[in-house]
Amino acid sequence: MNPDPPSSPSPPAPAPKSSSTPAGESESSSHPEFLHGAEGFTPEIPSAPSAYQPVPVPPGPQTIFREKNDGWTASIQSLTVSLVIALFVITFLLQAFQIPSKSMEDTLLIGDYLFVNKVDYGEGGIWRHILPYRRVERGDVIVFRYPVDPSQLFVKRVIAVPGDRVRLLNKQVWINGKPQWEYYAVHYPGMDSFRDNFPLAIRVPQHIEARWWMALGGHVRGGELLVPPRSYFVLGDNRDDSLDSRYWGFVPRENIIGRPLVIYFSLRSPGRGVTPAADDKLRSLGYALTHPWAYVRWQRMLRLVR
């Protein structure tokens, strides 16, 4: 009979766990022990709950005042920049004019408002390499200072440039012995010997400037008017109702301001031939403001001048 197998030794019973929990305190409510020392001090910092949202603090009076001040400063700076740009454009690039007479009909009408390009005909200095200057040419419409009274501004069309020989024969313009085709010229019935056969004057015409009448003969060669250097002969498109170079002479180059670019606004007159009284002017103004379609020439708005 086999002897019983040896039984495995039983493990030693664990030593009773000593508890450091004070009496009267349950183990579940005990706090974690903190190990003292630089290496073992790891306190647990409670994190904020995820639903926590910071409450915005309203700005104080000083902050609000600073924001308002910054807004005003920005507005003033923007306005200043706009004014500087506008002054630059008006002074050097564009200028607004109004047509007061019918000497340029039908190209320009009384009541047309124009922007004049002052860059086209600029001269001299380093600017000629930067800005798009060009020469004054035949057929150009120009704005210039009236040679007899430079405080007045005129608008006419260039017919002849320096060195040209010009004459009119039965209202037909001839340049250097060749007749010119002028689609823009307007004529009416009736003849005038001085106006329509210039410069073959047989009498002193009405409205002519005295100094021009005295100097006219010195510029005539073989029945033609010779245009001197840096001078231009100009006529109105309304040939039978225009005081132009036939009556007061040449336009000096330095008197030319620029070339009309575009008609930006046009307003017809309520009536012609009668000067309205003050009450009539106020009534007409009130009617124009309440019925703009009655006076505004909408079809001429933003029309290029050619």
C-alpha positions as CSV (number, residue, x, y, z in Angstrom):
1,M,0.0,0.0,0.0
2,N,1.5,3.3,-1.2
3,P,2.1,5.9,1.4
4,D,0.2,9.1,1.2
5,P,1.9,11.8,-1.0
6,P,3.5,14.5,0.9
7,S,1.3,17.5,1.4
8,S,2.6,20.8,0.2
9,P,3.5,23.2,2.9
10,S,0.8,25.8,3.3
11,P,1.8,29.4,2.8
12,P,2.4,31.4,5.9
13,A,-0.6,33.4,7.0
14,P,-0.2,37.1,6.2
15,A,0.7,39.4,8.9
16,P,-2.2,41.3,10.2
17,K,-2.5,44.6,8.4
18,S,-1.9,47.4,10.8
19,S,-4.3,50.3,10.3
20,S,-3.3,53.9,10.9
21,T,-6.8,55.1,10.8
22,P,-7.8,56.7,14.0
23,A,-10.5,55.3,15.9
24,G,-14.0,56.6,15.1
25,E,-13.1,57.2,11.5
26,S,-14.0,54.9,8.7
27,E,-11.5,53.8,6.1
28,S,-13.6,55.1,3.2
29,S,-13.4,58.7,4.5
30,S,-9.6,58.7,5.0
31,H,-7.5,61.3,3.1
32,P,-4.5,60.2,1.0
33,E,-1.3,60.4,2.7
34,F,1.2,63.0,1.5
35,L,4.8,61.9,1.3
36,H,7.1,64.6,2.5
37,G,10.2,65.5,0.6
38,A,11.0,67.1,-2.8
39,E,10.7,63.9,-4.7
40,G,7.5,62.6,-3.2
41,F,5.4,65.7,-2.8
42,T,2.7,65.3,-5.5
43,P,-0.5,67.0,-4.3
44,E,-3.6,66.5,-6.3
45,I,-5.0,69.8,-7.6
46,P,-8.7,69.6,-8.3
47,S,-9.6,70.6,-11.9
48,A,-12.4,73.0,-12.8
49,P,-15.6,71.3,-13.9
50,S,-16.1,71.2,-17.7
51,A,-19.3,73.2,-17.5
52,Y,-17.6,76.1,-16.0
53,Q,-17.7,79.3,-18.2
54,P,-15.8,82.5,-17.2
55,V,-18.2,85.4,-16.5
56,P,-17.2,88.4,-18.8
57,V,-16.3,91.4,-16.8
58,P,-17.7,94.7,-18.3
59,P,-15.0,97.2,-19.3
60,G,-14.5,100.1,-17.0
61,P,-15.2,103.7,-17.9
62,Q,-11.6,104.3,-18.9
63,T,-11.6,101.4,-21.4
64,I,-14.9,102.7,-23.0
65,F,-13.5,106.2,-23.3
66,R,-10.3,104.9,-25.0
67,E,-12.4,102.9,-27.6
68,K,-14.5,106.0,-28.5
69,N,-11.4,108.1,-28.7
70,D,-9.8,105.6,-31.1
71,G,-12.9,105.7,-33.3
72,W,-12.9,109.4,-33.6
73,T,-9.1,109.4,-34.4
74,A,-9.6,106.9,-37.2
75,S,-12.5,108.9,-38.7
76,I,-10.5,112.1,-38.6
77,Q,-7.5,110.4,-40.2
78,S,-9.7,108.9,-42.9
79,L,-11.3,112.3,-43.6
80,T,-7.9,114.0,-43.8
81,V,-6.6,111.5,-46.3
82,S,-9.7,111.8,-48.4
83,L,-9.4,115.6,-48.4
84,V,-5.7,115.5,-49.4
85,I,-6.5,113.1,-52.3
86,A,-9.4,115.3,-53.4
87,L,-7.2,118.4,-53.3
88,F,-4.5,116.7,-55.3
89,V,-6.9,115.5,-57.9
90,I,-8.5,119.0,-58.2
91,T,-5.2,120.8,-58.2
92,F,-3.2,118.6,-60.6
93,L,-5.4,116.1,-62.4
94,L,-9.1,117.1,-62.9
95,Q,-11.1,120.3,-62.6
96,A,-14.9,120.9,-62.9
97,F,-16.3,123.5,-65.3
98,Q,-19.7,124.6,-66.4
99,I,-20.6,125.6,-70.0
100,P,-22.3,129.1,-69.9
101,S,-22.6,129.8,-73.6
102,K,-23.7,128.2,-76.9
103,S,-20.5,128.8,-78.9
104,M,-19.6,125.1,-78.8
105,E,-23.1,123.7,-79.7
106,D,-23.8,120.9,-80.5
107,T,-20.7,119.4,-78.9
108,L,-21.2,121.2,-75.6
109,L,-24.5,122.7,-74.5
110,I,-25.4,125.4,-72.0
111,G,-25.7,123.7,-68.7
112,D,-23.2,120.9,-69.3
113,Y,-20.9,120.2,-66.4
114,L,-17.4,118.9,-67.4
115,F,-14.4,117.3,-65.8
116,V,-11.3,118.7,-67.5
117,N,-8.2,116.6,-67.7
118,K,-5.3,118.9,-66.7
119,V,-2.6,116.2,-67.2
120,D,-2.8,115.8,-71.0
121,Y,-1.0,119.0,-71.9
122,G,1.4,119.4,-69.0
123,E,5.0,120.4,-69.9
124,G,8.5,120.5,-68.6
125,G,10.5,119.1,-65.7
126,I,10.9,115.5,-64.6
127,W,7.1,115.1,-64.7
128,R,7.2,114.6,-68.5
129,H,8.8,111.2,-67.9
130,I,6.1,110.1,-65.4
131,L,2.8,111.7,-66.5
132,P,1.2,110.9,-69.9
133,Y,1.7,114.4,-71.5
134,R,1.0,114.9,-75.2
135,R,1.0,117.6,-77.8
136,V,-2.0,119.9,-78.5
137,E,-3.3,118.7,-81.9
138,R,-5.8,119.8,-84.5
139,G,-9.4,118.9,-83.5
140,D,-8.7,118.9,-79.8
141,V,-11.3,120.7,-77.6
142,I,-9.4,122.7,-75.0
143,V,-10.1,124.9,-71.9
144,F,-7.8,128.0,-71.7
145,R,-7.5,131.4,-70.1
146,Y,-8.9,134.1,-72.3
147,P,-5.9,136.0,-73.8
148,V,-7.7,139.3,-73.4
149,D,-8.7,138.7,-69.8
150,P,-6.9,135.7,-68.2
151,S,-9.3,135.6,-65.3
152,Q,-12.0,134.2,-67.7
153,L,-11.9,130.6,-68.9
154,F,-13.0,129.7,-72.5
155,V,-13.5,126.4,-74.2
156,K,-13.0,126.1,-78.0
157,R,-11.7,123.7,-80.6
158,V,-8.1,123.8,-82.0
159,I,-8.2,124.4,-85.7
160,A,-4.5,125.2,-86.5
161,V,-1.3,124.6,-84.6
162,P,2.1,126.4,-84.9
163,G,3.3,126.7,-88.4
164,D,-0.1,126.1,-90.1
165,R,-1.6,128.3,-92.7
166,V,-5.3,128.7,-92.2
167,R,-8.2,130.5,-93.9
168,L,-12.0,130.3,-94.2
169,L,-13.7,130.5,-97.6
170,N,-17.5,130.5,-97.7
171,K,-17.5,128.9,-94.2
172,Q,-15.2,126.1,-95.3
173,V,-11.9,125.8,-93.3
174,W,-8.7,125.3,-95.2
175,I,-5.4,124.2,-93.6
176,N,-2.2,124.4,-95.5
177,G,-4.1,124.6,-98.8
178,K,-6.4,121.6,-98.0
179,P,-10.1,121.7,-97.2
180,Q,-11.0,120.2,-93.8
181,W,-13.9,117.8,-93.1
182,E,-15.5,119.0,-89.8
183,Y,-18.3,116.8,-88.6
184,Y,-18.7,118.8,-85.5
185,A,-19.2,122.3,-87.1
186,V,-22.7,123.9,-87.1
187,H,-23.7,126.5,-89.6
188,Y,-26.8,128.6,-90.1
189,P,-28.1,130.4,-93.2
190,G,-26.7,133.8,-94.0
191,M,-23.2,135.1,-94.8
192,D,-20.8,137.5,-93.1
193,S,-17.8,138.6,-95.1
194,F,-15.4,138.8,-92.1
195,R,-16.6,135.7,-90.2
196,D,-17.0,133.3,-93.2
197,N,-14.1,134.5,-95.4
198,F,-11.4,135.0,-92.7
199,P,-8.8,136.7,-92.9
200,L,-9.8,138.6,-96.0
201,A,-11.5,141.4,-94.1
202,I,-12.9,144.3,-96.1
203,R,-14.4,146.1,-93.1
204,V,-13.9,146.4,-89.4
205,P,-16.1,143.7,-87.9
206,Q,-18.2,144.2,-84.8
207,H,-16.9,142.7,-81.5
208,I,-13.3,142.5,-82.7
209,E,-10.6,143.2,-80.2
210,A,-8.7,146.4,-81.1
211,R,-5.1,145.1,-80.6
212,W,-5.9,142.0,-82.6
213,W,-7.3,144.1,-85.5
214,M,-4.1,146.1,-85.5
215,A,-1.8,143.0,-85.5
216,L,-3.9,140.9,-87.8
217,G,-2.3,142.1,-91.0
218,G,1.2,141.1,-89.8
219,H,0.2,137.5,-89.6
220,V,-1.3,137.2,-93.1
221,R,0.7,135.6,-95.9
222,G,-0.9,135.3,-99.4
223,G,-4.4,135.5,-98.0
224,E,-3.7,132.9,-95.3
225,L,-3.2,133.4,-91.6
226,L,0.2,132.0,-90.4
227,V,0.1,130.6,-86.9
228,P,3.2,131.7,-84.9
229,P,5.3,129.4,-82.6
230,R,3.6,128.3,-79.3
231,S,0.3,129.7,-80.4
232,Y,-3.0,128.1,-81.6
233,F,-5.9,129.2,-83.7
234,V,-9.3,128.1,-82.2
235,L,-12.9,128.3,-83.3
236,G,-16.2,127.4,-81.7
237,D,-18.2,124.5,-83.2
238,N,-21.1,126.9,-83.5
239,R,-19.3,128.8,-86.2
240,D,-21.9,131.5,-86.8
241,D,-22.3,132.4,-83.1
242,S,-18.8,132.2,-81.5
243,L,-16.3,134.9,-80.4
244,D,-13.1,133.0,-81.1
245,S,-9.6,133.5,-82.7
246,R,-11.2,135.4,-85.6
247,Y,-12.1,138.2,-83.1
248,W,-9.3,138.3,-80.5
249,G,-6.3,136.3,-81.8
250,F,-4.3,133.3,-81.0
251,V,-4.2,131.2,-77.8
252,P,-0.7,131.2,-76.2
253,R,0.5,127.7,-75.2
254,E,0.9,128.8,-71.6
255,N,-2.8,129.7,-71.4
256,I,-4.0,126.2,-72.1
257,I,-5.3,124.5,-68.9
258,G,-6.5,121.1,-70.2
259,R,-8.9,119.0,-72.3
260,P,-12.5,118.3,-71.4
261,L,-12.8,114.7,-70.6
262,V,-16.4,113.8,-69.7
263,I,-19.8,115.4,-69.2
264,Y,-20.7,114.3,-65.7
265,F,-24.0,116.3,-65.4
266,S,-26.2,118.3,-67.7
267,L,-29.1,120.6,-66.8
268,R,-31.3,122.4,-69.3
269,S,-32.5,125.9,-68.7
270,P,-36.2,126.4,-67.8
271,G,-36.4,129.2,-70.3
272,R,-34.4,131.5,-72.6
273,G,-34.4,135.2,-73.4
274,V,-35.9,136.4,-70.2
275,T,-34.1,137.0,-66.9
276,P,-36.4,135.5,-64.2
277,A,-37.3,137.4,-61.0
278,A,-36.2,136.2,-57.6
279,D,-39.6,134.5,-57.0
280,D,-39.4,132.8,-60.3
281,K,-35.9,131.5,-59.6
282,L,-37.1,130.1,-56.3
283,R,-40.1,128.5,-58.0
284,S,-37.9,127.1,-60.7
285,L,-35.5,125.7,-58.2
286,G,-38.2,124.1,-56.2
287,Y,-39.7,122.5,-59.3
288,A,-36.3,121.3,-60.4
289,L,-35.7,119.6,-57.0
290,T,-39.1,117.9,-57.1
291,H,-39.2,117.1,-60.8
292,P,-35.5,116.4,-61.7
293,W,-36.5,114.5,-64.8
294,A,-37.9,117.7,-66.3
295,Y,-34.5,119.6,-66.4
296,V,-31.8,117.0,-66.3
297,R,-30.5,115.8,-69.7
298,W,-30.0,112.2,-68.7
299,Q,-28.8,111.2,-72.2
300,R,-25.8,113.4,-71.8
301,M,-24.6,112.0,-68.5
302,L,-21.1,110.5,-68.6
303,R,-20.7,111.4,-72.2
304,L,-17.1,111.7,-73.5
305,V,-16.2,115.0,-75.1
306,R,-14.8,114.6,-78.6
